[in-house]
Amino acid sequence: MTLAELKAHYTAHRQAHVFSGWDALPEKERAAFHAQLEAVDLKLIDGLFAKRNEPFAAMPAREYIDPLPVVGVAEVPPSSKTAGELALWNGEVAALVVAGGQGTRLGFDKPKGLFPIGPVSEASLFQIHAEKVLALSWKYETEMPLLVMTSDATHTETVEFFHEEGFFGLAETQVKFFRQGTMPALDLASGKLLLEAPGKLFLSPNGHGGTLTALQDSGLLAELEASGIKHIFYFQVDNPLVKIADPAFVGQHIESRSEVSSKVVFKEKPEEKVGVLALLDGRCGIVEYSDMPAEMLNELADDGTLAFRAGNPAIHLFDLQFLKRVTTGPDRLAFHTAKKKVPHYDPTTAMTVAPTVENALKFELFVFDALPLADRWLAVQTLREDEFAPLKNATGADSPDSARALMIEQAHRWLGLPVGSKPVEISPLYALNAEEAKAKSPKGFKPKEPTYLGEK
């Protein structure tokens, strides 16, 4: 689109103010701003602003919300692991790590995936996840794709880190980087696009659901389909215990012909601040903790456990054809609208505005909005100590200390070591499960010092 065409397009949508100061911009900044403006879907923006006061699809009335049936850890049929392993042998599974966030809350000024979490090795989160993919690739004689979703804030540093580390042993072609999408912010009263600075729109990440639409918009989904991928395993970078593409889980997903399968960790207390999977008007969905009334939080099942306890650790397995459906056409995920305080540049006064009240609209996509769109779904229990060590806070719960302690406890369980043993860390290249760890470790193994069991 030429500059004249671009200006006419923006003028037609009442957004001509963005070109204020254009002539004073250096040539390089003009080119970057031109590309930024071309990427904005003004028709979508107009539609979102027109619907700004309409509530998003509301949670159904309480009588239409029921606990979601969950397959327990002891209920996995032997055939499931066989089916999952066959899919892995056939190269039908890709792993997708959501890694667009910074480690700010951890006091870490880099992408969170670079955080050194290994309790003995100080291996980064990225290294641990990449080595799981490498170990699976070795085991099933394939090159499992590792899809790394970054953001504008983390992309360059993440890509450079993988290059510096030699892609952690993976083939460079195995690792596919793609960026989460962004959305401009709008003035709450007028719907005008806000500027961060002259020649620069105020953009923010479009939510974790933007991971799915970015797969489609980047062309990566079509590339994966062409290469024979049928299932995409989704997880977050800040969980070092996640079992990437666990064969039994993959097999359960396949045998049930599920479009989206989710692992759940049972809540232990009503006050745990975690969303739960539930049946919403007969479909699988997630109820956020903040949306649950007290009676639902405390409701008990017949066996005395919490009725709504299927906590969401953000571990999902998506059918690729389902992802195609929810990222294109009429079923494409819809944006949520939020009112926020957004500092911005005012081209009228040529000054930066620091609002004290909500002045802007931001738009986000939520990955769990995809779940109710599935016609077939599956929820499978996993144990907290086996697969959930989130890294959210600098200290206390869900901190580096708690995550490292869980990693050590898992290694000790796998090796049959007594409580109080010296810390042991097991690399995924050494073992992916207890059976492999016991088979490889020396008989009577008793560490006399902190020990890292690496590639063997």
C-alpha positions in Angstrom: 0.0 0.0 0.0 1.4 3.4 -1.0 1.6 6.2 1.6 -1.2 8.0 -0.1 -3.4 4.9 -0.1 -2.5 4.3 3.6 -3.4 7.9 4.6 -6.7 7.6 2.7 -7.5 4.3 4.4 -6.8 5.7 7.9 -8.7 8.9 7.1 -11.8 6.8 6.1 -11.7 5.1 9.4 -11.3 8.4 11.4 -7.7 7.7 12.3 -5.8 10.3 10.4 -4.3 11.7 13.6 -1.6 8.9 13.6 0.2 10.7 10.8 0.8 13.8 12.9 4.6 14.4 12.8 5.2 12.1 9.9 7.4 14.5 8.0 9.7 14.9 11.0 10.4 11.2 11.3 13.7 9.8 10.0 13.4 7.6 6.9 14.0 4.3 8.8 11.3 5.2 11.4 8.9 6.1 8.6 9.4 2.7 7.0 8.8 0.9 10.3 5.7 2.9 11.1 4.4 2.3 7.6 4.7 -1.4 8.1 3.1 -1.2 11.5 0.1 0.7 10.1 -0.3 -1.7 7.2 -0.6 -4.6 9.7 -3.6 -3.1 11.6 -7.0 -4.4 10.7 -9.0 -1.2 10.9 -12.3 -2.9 10.1 -11.8 -5.2 13.1 -10.8 -2.2 15.3 -14.0 -0.4 14.3 -16.1 -3.5 15.1 -14.5 -4.0 18.5 -15.0 -0.4 19.4 -18.7 -0.5 18.4 -19.2 -3.5 20.7 -17.1 -2.1 23.6 -20.0 -2.1 26.0 -21.4 -5.5 25.1 -20.5 -8.2 27.6 -18.5 -11.1 26.4 -20.4 -14.4 26.4 -21.4 -14.6 30.0 -20.9 -17.6 32.2 -24.1 -19.6 32.2 -26.5 -19.6 35.2 -25.4 -21.8 38.1 -27.8 -24.6 37.2 -26.0 -25.0 33.9 -22.6 -25.5 35.4 -21.5 -29.0 36.4 -18.3 -30.7 37.5 -16.3 -32.0 34.5 -15.7 -35.8 34.3 -12.0 -36.4 34.7 -10.0 -39.6 33.9 -8.0 -40.4 37.0 -4.3 -41.3 37.0 -5.1 -45.0 37.7 -7.7 -45.2 34.9 -5.4 -45.1 31.8 -5.8 -48.3 29.7 -2.5 -49.9 28.4 -3.6 -49.3 24.8 -3.4 -45.6 25.3 0.4 -45.6 25.8 0.7 -47.8 22.7 -1.4 -45.5 20.6 0.6 -42.5 21.8 3.9 -44.1 21.1 2.8 -45.0 17.6 1.9 -41.3 17.0 5.3 -40.3 18.2 7.1 -42.9 16.1 5.1 -41.6 13.1 6.2 -38.0 13.8 2.6 -36.7 14.3 3.2 -34.6 17.4 4.7 -31.2 17.9 5.5 -29.4 21.2 4.5 -25.7 21.6 6.0 -23.7 24.5 4.4 -20.4 25.4 7.4 -18.1 26.1 6.4 -14.5 25.6 6.9 -13.3 29.1 9.7 -11.6 30.9 11.0 -12.7 34.3 10.1 -9.4 36.0 8.3 -10.9 38.9 11.3 -13.2 39.6 13.6 -10.2 39.6 15.1 -11.4 36.3 15.4 -8.9 33.5 15.5 -11.4 30.6 12.9 -13.7 28.9 11.6 -16.1 31.5 12.8 -19.1 29.5 16.4 -18.1 30.2 15.9 -18.4 33.9 18.4 -20.9 35.5 16.1 -23.3 37.3 18.2 -26.5 37.4 18.8 -27.2 41.2 22.3 -28.6 40.6 23.1 -27.8 36.9 21.5 -24.3 36.8 20.1 -25.3 33.5 17.6 -22.8 32.0 14.0 -23.5 31.6 14.6 -23.5 27.8 17.3 -26.1 28.2 15.2 -28.5 30.2 12.3 -28.3 27.8 14.5 -28.6 24.7 16.2 -31.6 26.2 12.8 -33.3 26.7 12.0 -32.8 23.1 15.5 -34.0 22.1 15.1 -37.1 24.3 11.8 -37.9 22.7 13.3 -37.4 19.3 16.0 -39.9 20.1 13.7 -42.4 21.6 11.2 -42.3 18.7 13.7 -41.8 16.0 12.1 -38.6 14.7 12.6 -34.9 14.8 9.8 -33.6 16.9 9.2 -29.9 16.2 9.6 -27.5 19.1 7.5 -24.4 18.5 8.6 -21.5 20.6 6.1 -18.6 20.9 7.9 -15.4 21.7 6.7 -11.8 21.9 8.2 -8.5 20.7 9.8 -8.2 24.1 11.4 -11.6 24.1 11.9 -12.6 20.5 15.4 -11.4 19.7 16.9 -12.5 23.0 15.3 -15.9 22.8 16.5 -16.6 19.3 20.0 -15.4 20.2 20.0 -17.7 23.3 19.1 -20.8 21.3 21.8 -20.0 18.8 24.4 -19.4 21.5 23.5 -22.8 23.1 23.6 -24.7 19.9 19.8 -25.3 20.0 20.5 -27.6 23.0 21.4 -30.4 20.6 18.2 -30.1 18.5 18.5 -29.6 14.8 18.1 -25.9 14.0 15.3 -26.8 11.6 13.4 -28.5 14.5 12.9 -25.2 16.3 10.3 -22.9 14.9 10.1 -19.4 16.4 6.9 -17.4 16.0 5.7 -14.2 17.7 2.5 -13.7 19.6 0.3 -11.1 18.0 -0.2 -7.6 19.2 -3.2 -5.3 19.3 -3.4 -1.5 19.4 -5.0 0.3 22.3 -7.9 2.7 21.6 -9.0 5.9 23.4 -12.0 4.9 25.5 -14.1 7.9 24.5 -13.3 8.4 20.9 -12.0 5.0 19.6 -8.9 6.7 18.2 -5.7 4.7 18.1 -3.3 5.6 20.9 0.3 6.4 20.1 3.3 5.4 22.3 5.4 8.1 20.6 5.4 10.0 17.3 5.4 7.4 14.6 4.7 4.5 16.9 1.4 2.9 17.8 0.8 1.8 21.4 0.7 -2.0 21.0 0.3 -4.7 23.6 0.4 -8.6 23.4 -3.0 -10.0 22.3 -3.3 -12.5 25.2 -2.4 -16.2 25.5 -5.1 -17.1 23.0 -3.0 -15.1 20.5 -0.6 -18.1 20.6 -3.2 -20.1 18.6 -4.0 -17.4 16.1 -0.3 -16.6 15.6 0.2 -20.2 14.6 -2.3 -19.7 11.8 -1.4 -16.1 10.8 2.3 -17.0 10.6 1.7 -19.8 8.2 3.2 -22.3 10.7 0.0 -24.3 11.1 -0.1 -25.0 7.3 3.6 -25.9 7.4 3.1 -28.3 10.3 0.1 -29.9 8.5 2.1 -30.4 5.3 4.9 -32.2 7.3 2.4 -34.7 8.8 1.8 -33.2 12.2 -1.6 -34.0 13.6 -1.4 -33.0 17.3 0.1 -30.0 19.1 1.1 -30.3 22.7 0.7 -26.9 24.4 2.5 -25.9 27.7 4.0 -22.8 29.4 7.7 -22.2 29.7 7.6 -21.7 33.5 6.7 -25.3 34.4 9.9 -27.4 34.5 8.1 -30.6 35.5 5.7 -30.8 32.5 5.7 -34.2 30.7 6.0 -33.0 27.1 4.0 -35.2 24.8 3.5 -37.9 27.5 2.7 -41.0 25.3 -0.2 -42.2 27.5 -1.8 -38.7 27.4 -1.3 -38.5 23.6 -2.8 -42.0 23.2 -5.9 -41.1 25.4 -6.4 -38.0 23.2 -6.2 -40.1 20.0 -8.4 -43.0 21.3 -11.1 -40.7 22.4 -11.0 -38.7 19.1 -10.7 -35.6 21.2 -10.3 -32.2 19.6 -8.7 -30.7 22.7 -7.5 -32.6 25.7 -6.4 -31.1 29.0 -4.5 -32.2 32.0 -5.9 -31.2 35.4 -4.4 -30.9 38.9 -6.9 -31.5 41.6 -7.4 -28.5 43.9 -6.6 -29.3 47.6 -8.2 -26.2 49.1 -11.2 -24.1 48.0 -9.2 -20.9 48.2 -6.5 -22.0 45.7 -6.5 -19.2 43.1 -6.7 -21.4 40.0 -9.3 -21.7 37.2 -11.1 -25.0 37.0 -12.4 -27.0 34.1 -16.1 -27.5 34.2 -19.1 -28.3 32.1 -20.7 -25.0 30.9 -24.1 -25.7 29.5 -22.9 -29.1 28.5 -19.5 -28.1 27.0 -16.0 -28.2 28.4 -14.8 -24.8 29.6 -12.8 -23.0 32.3 -14.3 -21.0 35.2 -11.8 -18.4 36.5 -11.3 -18.4 40.3 -12.5 -14.8 40.4 -15.8 -15.8 38.7 -16.6 -18.6 41.1 -19.1 -17.7 43.9 -18.3 -19.0 47.4 -20.9 -21.7 47.2 -19.2 -23.2 44.1 -15.7 -22.9 45.6 -16.8 -24.8 48.7 -19.3 -27.3 47.2 -18.5 -30.9 48.0 -19.0 -34.0 45.9 -20.6 -37.2 47.4 -17.1 -38.5 48.3 -16.3 -35.4 50.3 -13.9 -33.9 47.8 -14.3 -30.5 46.2 -17.0 -30.7 43.5 -15.2 -28.2 41.3 -11.5 -29.2 41.8 -10.2 -29.8 38.2 -7.5 -27.1 38.4 -6.0 -25.9 35.1 -2.2 -26.1 34.9 -2.3 -24.9 31.2 -1.3 -28.2 29.7 -3.3 -29.0 26.6 -3.2 -31.2 23.5 -4.9 -29.8 20.4 -6.0 -31.6 17.3 -4.4 -29.6 14.4 -7.6 -29.6 12.4 -9.5 -28.2 15.4 -6.9 -25.4 15.6 -7.4 -24.6 11.9 -11.1 -24.2 12.7 -10.8 -21.9 15.7 -8.2 -19.6 14.1 -10.1 -18.9 10.8 -13.5 -18.0 9.7 -16.6 -17.7 11.9 -15.2 -19.9 14.7 -12.1 -17.8 15.1 -11.5 -16.9 18.7 -13.1 -13.6 19.8 -11.4 -10.7 21.6 -12.2 -9.8 25.2 -12.2 -6.0 25.8 -10.7 -4.5 29.0 -10.6 -0.9 30.2 -7.1 0.1 31.3 -5.0 3.1 32.2 -2.6 3.6 29.2 0.1 6.3 29.1 0.4 7.7 25.6 1.6 10.4 23.3 -0.9 13.1 22.5 -0.2 14.5 19.0 -2.4 17.6 19.6 -0.2 18.8 22.5 2.9 16.9 21.6 3.1 15.7 25.2 2.9 12.4 27.0 -0.3 11.8 28.9 -0.1 9.8 32.2 -3.8 9.0 33.0 -5.1 8.6 36.6 -8.3 6.9 35.5 -9.1 4.3 32.9 -8.7 5.9 29.5 -8.2 3.1 27.0 -9.5 -0.1 25.6 -7.2 -3.1 25.3 -8.1 -6.4 23.5 -7.0 -9.9 24.3 -7.7 -13.5 23.2 -7.9 -16.3 25.8 -6.7 -19.8 25.0 -9.4 -21.4 27.1 -12.1 -19.8 24.9 -11.2 -22.5 22.4 -12.3 -25.3 24.8 -16.1 -24.8 24.5 -15.7 -24.8 20.7 -14.6 -28.4 20.7 -17.3 -31.0 20.0 -15.1 -33.7 21.7 -12.9 -33.1 24.6 -11.0 -35.0 27.4 -9.7 -34.1 30.8 -7.0 -36.2 32.4 -5.7 -36.0 36.0 -2.0 -35.5 36.6 -0.4 -35.3 40.1 0.9 -32.0 41.2 4.2 -33.5 42.4 4.7 -35.2 39.0 4.0 -32.4 36.6 3.3 -29.0 38.1 6.0 -26.8 39.5 5.0 -23.3 38.3 7.5 -20.5 38.5 5.6 -17.2 39.2 7.0 -15.5 42.2 10.4 -14.5 43.5 9.9 -16.1 46.9 7.4 -18.3 48.7 4.9 -20.4 46.8 5.5 -21.0 43.1 9.0 -19.6 43.4 12.4 -20.8 42.2 13.0 -22.4 45.6 9.7 -24.3 45.5 10.2 -25.4 41.9 13.7 -26.7 42.6 12.5 -28.5 45.7 9.9 -30.3 43.6 12.4 -31.2 40.9 14.7 -32.7 43.6 11.8 -34.6 45.2 10.9 -36.1 41.8 14.5 -37.2 41.2 14.6 -38.8 44.6 11.3 -40.7 44.0 12.5 -41.9 40.6 15.7 -43.2 42.1 14.1 -44.6 45.2 16.3 -42.5 47.5 15.4 -41.9 51.1 14.3 -38.5 52.5 17.2 -36.4 53.4 19.5 -37.6 50.5 21.8 -35.1 48.9 20.1 -33.1 46.1 20.0 -34.9 42.7 18.9 -33.5 39.4 18.1 -35.7 36.4 18.5 -34.4 32.9 15.8 -35.4 30.4 18.7 -36.8 28.4 19.4 -39.2 31.2 15.8 -40.2 31.9 12.3 -39.1 31.1 10.6 -41.2 33.7 11.2 -43.4 36.8 11.6 -46.6 34.8 14.4 -45.1 32.7 16.1 -43.5 35.7 16.2 -46.7 37.7 17.4 -48.7 34.7 20.3 -46.3 34.2 21.4 -45.5 37.7 24.1 -47.6 39.4 22.9 -50.3 41.8 22.9 -49.0 45.3 23.3 -45.4 44.2 23.6 -43.0 47.2 24.8 -39.5 46.3 27.5 -38.1 48.7 27.2 -34.6 47.2 24.7 -32.7 45.0 24.6 -34.7 41.8 23.6 -34.0 38.3 22.8 -37.0 36.2 23.3 -35.8 32.6 23.4 -37.5 29.2 24.2 -41.1 29.3 
